[in-house]
Amino acid sequence: MNKKPDWLRTKISNAAGIGDVAQMLRKLNLHTVCEEANCPNIMECFSKKTATFMIMGRVCTRNCTFCTVSKGETTPLESDEPLHVAEAILELGLKHAVITSVTRDDLPDGGAGHFARVIEKIRSLAKDTVIEVLIPDFQGSREALLEVVRARPNVINHNIETIKRLYPSVRPLADYDRSLELIRSIKELDAGIYSKSGLMLGLGEKPEEVEKLLSDLRYMNCDIVTIGQYLAPSKQHHPVVEYITPEVFARYKILADDMGFKYVASAPLVRSSYHAGEAFSPK
């Protein structure tokens, strides 16, 4: 694949605030997906004192070929992590907080109870903050999902990531239909919670497959969808097959809008948690 096109080159934003966020994260022993996944928007977000918190450690039990988060032996959950996340959100003054995690298939509930404790602690310290959680599939456990739902986050996000045909090579331990079922279950369990998902383009999908994926998500009552360009973290990860032009992203946005999603973000540098507050307040 040739070098990145101009539309994927990010400008270095004002560095003010970046050091403050990083220092606070280290002080509270917290991790962010911004750092772990080498997000291209990290400079912008940190300069604005925003971050997407990643709970339950830095090691994932899955072997997805697109992701740079570490794989290997997991560590025990930290009982004070929910409090530390809430303290960080309070200190940053976040109006919209996003909490994600590594996948923890080694835990009986997949970490659902820990998600619930984080949500509850944020509610107790930062009552006005909109809470969005980006969750794993909990291996299809409806009981685990229900535990998160009962904690009443405002948004539950689960990224479908790519089309069904590419799952064996991109997400070999995940299941396309299982992820769709989880998204459907969110609205079944609590119609007042926004459901959300995201996908990456440039992995080798065809336009008709993207349309089918969007149709599948909408059929499962997904409210919000994000569409962005896949960027390979290294040569050892799944290669970028194609750089999708901004014009194509714009066409997918029109398509998704016409399908009835409440909010659609579709552009090369869109990421699931980037400007998440804008997605939660659809015009």
C-alpha positions as CSV (number, residue, x, y, z in Angstrom):
1,M,0.0,0.0,0.0
2,N,1.3,3.4,-0.9
3,K,2.0,6.2,1.6
4,K,-0.9,7.9,3.4
5,P,-2.8,10.4,1.3
6,D,-3.0,14.0,2.3
7,W,-6.4,13.7,3.9
8,L,-5.0,11.4,6.5
9,R,-2.2,13.7,7.6
10,T,-3.1,15.3,11.0
11,K,-2.0,18.7,12.0
12,I,-0.1,19.1,15.3
13,S,-2.4,21.0,17.6
14,N,-1.6,23.2,20.6
15,A,0.3,21.1,23.0
16,A,-1.0,22.9,26.0
17,G,-2.8,20.5,28.4
18,I,-1.2,17.3,26.9
19,G,1.3,17.0,29.7
20,D,-1.3,17.7,32.3
21,V,-3.5,14.9,31.1
22,A,-0.6,12.4,30.9
23,Q,0.6,13.3,34.3
24,M,-2.8,12.9,35.9
25,L,-3.2,9.5,34.2
26,R,0.1,8.3,35.6
27,K,-0.7,9.6,39.0
28,L,-4.0,7.7,39.1
29,N,-2.5,4.6,37.4
30,L,-5.0,4.9,34.5
31,H,-4.7,3.9,30.9
32,T,-6.3,5.4,27.8
33,V,-7.2,3.7,24.5
34,C,-5.8,6.9,22.9
35,E,-2.3,5.8,23.9
36,E,-2.7,2.0,23.7
37,A,-4.2,2.1,20.2
38,N,-1.9,4.8,18.8
39,C,-5.0,6.9,17.9
40,P,-4.2,9.6,15.3
41,N,-6.3,12.2,17.2
42,I,-4.4,11.9,20.5
43,M,-2.7,15.2,20.3
44,E,-6.0,17.1,19.7
45,C,-7.9,15.2,22.4
46,F,-5.2,15.5,25.1
47,S,-4.7,19.2,24.3
48,K,-8.4,19.7,25.0
49,K,-8.1,17.7,28.2
50,T,-10.2,14.8,27.0
51,A,-9.4,11.1,26.9
52,T,-11.1,7.7,26.5
53,F,-10.3,5.7,29.6
54,M,-9.4,2.0,29.2
55,I,-10.1,-0.1,32.2
56,M,-9.2,-3.7,33.3
57,G,-5.6,-3.4,32.5
58,R,-3.5,-3.1,29.3
59,V,-3.6,-6.8,28.1
60,C,-6.3,-8.2,25.9
61,T,-7.4,-11.9,25.7
62,R,-8.3,-11.6,22.0
63,N,-6.1,-11.8,18.9
64,C,-7.6,-9.2,16.5
65,T,-5.1,-8.5,13.8
66,F,-6.0,-4.8,13.5
67,C,-5.3,-3.8,17.1
68,T,-2.1,-2.7,18.8
69,V,-3.3,-3.3,22.4
70,S,-1.0,-5.8,24.1
71,K,-1.9,-9.5,24.1
72,G,-0.8,-12.0,26.7
73,E,-1.2,-12.7,30.4
74,T,-3.8,-10.5,32.1
75,T,-3.6,-8.9,35.6
76,P,-6.1,-8.9,38.4
77,L,-8.7,-6.1,38.4
78,E,-7.8,-3.1,40.6
79,S,-10.5,-2.4,43.1
80,D,-9.7,1.3,43.3
81,E,-9.8,1.8,39.5
82,P,-13.5,2.9,39.4
83,L,-12.8,5.6,41.9
84,H,-9.7,6.8,40.1
85,V,-11.6,7.0,36.8
86,A,-14.3,9.0,38.4
87,E,-11.7,11.3,40.0
88,A,-10.0,11.9,36.6
89,I,-13.3,12.7,35.0
90,L,-14.1,15.1,37.8
91,E,-10.7,16.8,37.6
92,L,-10.9,17.2,33.8
93,G,-14.5,18.5,34.0
94,L,-15.7,16.2,31.3
95,K,-19.3,16.6,30.1
96,H,-19.1,13.4,28.1
97,A,-16.9,10.6,29.3
98,V,-16.1,7.4,27.3
99,I,-15.0,4.2,29.1
100,T,-13.7,1.3,27.2
101,S,-11.7,-1.8,28.1
102,V,-9.6,-4.6,26.9
103,T,-11.5,-7.9,26.3
104,R,-11.3,-10.0,29.4
105,D,-12.5,-13.5,28.4
106,D,-10.6,-14.8,31.5
107,L,-13.2,-13.2,33.8
108,P,-16.5,-15.1,34.6
109,D,-18.6,-12.0,33.6
110,G,-16.1,-10.6,31.1
111,G,-15.6,-7.6,33.3
112,A,-19.3,-6.5,33.2
113,G,-19.4,-6.0,37.0
114,H,-16.3,-3.8,36.8
115,F,-17.9,-1.7,34.1
116,A,-21.0,-1.3,36.4
117,R,-18.9,-0.2,39.3
118,V,-17.1,2.4,37.2
119,I,-20.4,3.8,36.0
120,E,-21.8,3.9,39.5
121,K,-18.7,5.7,40.9
122,I,-18.8,8.3,38.1
123,R,-22.5,8.9,38.9
124,S,-21.6,9.5,42.5
125,L,-18.8,12.0,41.8
126,A,-19.7,13.6,38.5
127,K,-23.5,13.5,38.4
128,D,-23.9,15.7,35.3
129,T,-21.4,13.8,33.1
130,V,-22.8,11.8,30.2
131,I,-21.4,8.3,30.4
132,E,-20.6,6.3,27.3
133,V,-19.2,2.8,27.6
134,L,-17.5,0.9,24.8
135,I,-17.9,-2.7,25.7
136,P,-16.6,-6.1,24.5
137,D,-19.0,-8.8,23.5
138,F,-18.9,-10.6,26.9
139,Q,-18.9,-13.8,24.8
140,G,-22.6,-13.3,24.1
141,S,-23.7,-13.3,27.7
142,R,-27.0,-11.5,28.1
143,E,-26.6,-11.6,31.9
144,A,-23.3,-9.7,31.6
145,L,-24.8,-7.1,29.3
146,L,-27.7,-6.7,31.7
147,E,-25.3,-5.9,34.5
148,V,-24.0,-3.0,32.5
149,V,-27.5,-1.9,31.4
150,R,-28.7,-1.8,35.0
151,A,-25.9,0.7,35.9
152,R,-27.7,3.0,33.4
153,P,-24.9,4.5,31.2
154,N,-26.3,7.0,28.7
155,V,-24.7,5.2,25.7
156,I,-23.6,1.6,25.2
157,N,-21.2,1.2,22.3
158,H,-20.0,-2.1,20.8
159,N,-17.9,-1.9,17.7
160,I,-18.8,-4.3,14.9
161,E,-15.5,-3.2,13.3
162,T,-15.8,-4.8,9.8
163,I,-17.9,-6.9,7.5
164,K,-18.8,-10.5,8.2
165,R,-16.5,-12.0,5.5
166,L,-13.4,-10.5,7.0
167,Y,-14.0,-11.7,10.6
168,P,-11.9,-14.8,10.3
169,S,-8.8,-12.8,9.3
170,V,-9.5,-9.5,11.3
171,R,-11.4,-10.7,14.4
172,P,-10.8,-14.5,14.6
173,L,-12.1,-14.9,18.2
174,A,-15.1,-12.7,17.7
175,D,-18.4,-13.4,15.9
176,Y,-20.3,-11.0,13.6
177,D,-23.7,-12.3,14.5
178,R,-22.9,-12.4,18.2
179,S,-21.9,-8.7,18.0
180,L,-25.1,-7.9,16.2
181,E,-27.2,-9.7,18.8
182,L,-25.5,-7.8,21.6
183,I,-26.4,-4.5,19.9
184,R,-30.0,-5.6,19.5
185,S,-30.2,-6.6,23.1
186,I,-29.2,-3.2,24.4
187,K,-32.5,-1.6,23.2
188,E,-34.5,-4.7,24.3
189,L,-33.1,-4.4,27.9
190,D,-33.5,-0.6,28.1
191,A,-35.0,1.4,25.3
192,G,-33.8,4.6,27.0
193,I,-30.1,3.9,26.4
194,Y,-28.5,4.9,23.1
195,S,-27.0,2.1,21.2
196,K,-23.9,2.7,19.1
197,S,-21.4,0.9,16.9
198,G,-18.4,1.6,14.7
199,L,-16.6,0.2,11.7
200,M,-13.3,0.6,9.9
201,L,-12.9,0.8,6.1
202,G,-9.9,-0.1,4.0
203,L,-9.5,-3.7,5.2
204,G,-10.7,-5.2,1.9
205,E,-14.4,-4.8,2.1
206,K,-16.6,-4.1,-0.9
207,P,-19.2,-1.3,-1.1
208,E,-22.1,-3.7,-1.1
209,E,-20.8,-5.4,2.0
210,V,-20.5,-2.1,3.8
211,E,-24.1,-1.3,2.8
212,K,-25.2,-4.8,4.2
213,L,-23.3,-4.1,7.5
214,L,-25.0,-0.8,7.9
215,S,-28.4,-2.4,7.1
216,D,-27.7,-5.1,9.7
217,L,-26.9,-2.5,12.4
218,R,-30.0,-0.5,11.7
219,Y,-32.1,-3.6,11.7
220,M,-30.8,-4.3,15.3
221,N,-31.9,-0.8,16.3
222,C,-28.5,0.7,16.4
223,D,-28.9,4.5,17.0
224,I,-25.4,5.9,16.3
225,V,-22.7,4.7,13.9
226,T,-19.1,5.8,13.3
227,I,-17.2,5.0,10.1
228,G,-13.4,5.7,9.8
229,Q,-10.3,4.6,7.9
230,Y,-8.3,1.7,9.1
231,L,-4.6,2.5,9.7
232,A,-2.3,-0.5,10.3
233,P,-0.3,0.0,13.5
234,S,2.7,-2.0,12.1
235,K,3.7,-4.3,9.3
236,Q,2.8,-7.2,11.5
237,H,-0.9,-6.2,11.6
238,H,-3.6,-6.6,9.0
239,P,-2.5,-4.5,6.0
240,V,-4.3,-1.5,4.7
241,V,-5.9,-2.7,1.4
242,E,-7.2,0.6,0.4
243,Y,-7.3,4.3,1.5
244,I,-11.0,5.3,1.1
245,T,-11.5,8.9,-0.2
246,P,-13.4,11.5,1.8
247,E,-16.0,11.5,-1.0
248,V,-16.8,7.8,-0.4
249,F,-17.1,8.4,3.3
250,A,-19.5,11.2,2.6
251,R,-21.6,8.8,0.4
252,Y,-21.7,6.3,3.2
253,K,-22.9,9.0,5.6
254,I,-25.8,9.8,3.2
255,L,-26.6,6.1,3.0
256,A,-26.6,5.7,6.7
257,D,-28.7,8.8,7.3
258,D,-31.3,7.6,4.8
259,M,-31.4,4.3,6.7
260,G,-32.6,6.1,9.8
261,F,-29.6,6.2,12.2
262,K,-30.0,9.0,14.7
263,Y,-26.4,10.2,14.2
264,V,-23.7,9.3,11.7
265,A,-20.0,10.3,11.8
266,S,-18.2,9.2,8.6
267,A,-14.8,10.5,7.6
268,P,-11.3,9.1,7.3
269,L,-10.1,10.2,10.8
270,V,-13.4,9.4,12.6
271,R,-12.8,7.1,15.5
272,S,-15.4,5.5,17.8
273,S,-14.8,7.8,20.7
274,Y,-13.6,10.9,18.8
275,H,-16.0,13.9,19.5
276,A,-18.3,11.3,21.1
277,G,-20.4,14.0,22.8
278,E,-21.4,15.4,19.4
279,A,-22.8,12.0,18.4
280,F,-24.8,11.8,21.6
281,S,-26.6,15.0,20.9
282,P,-28.0,14.4,17.3
283,K,-29.5,17.4,15.7
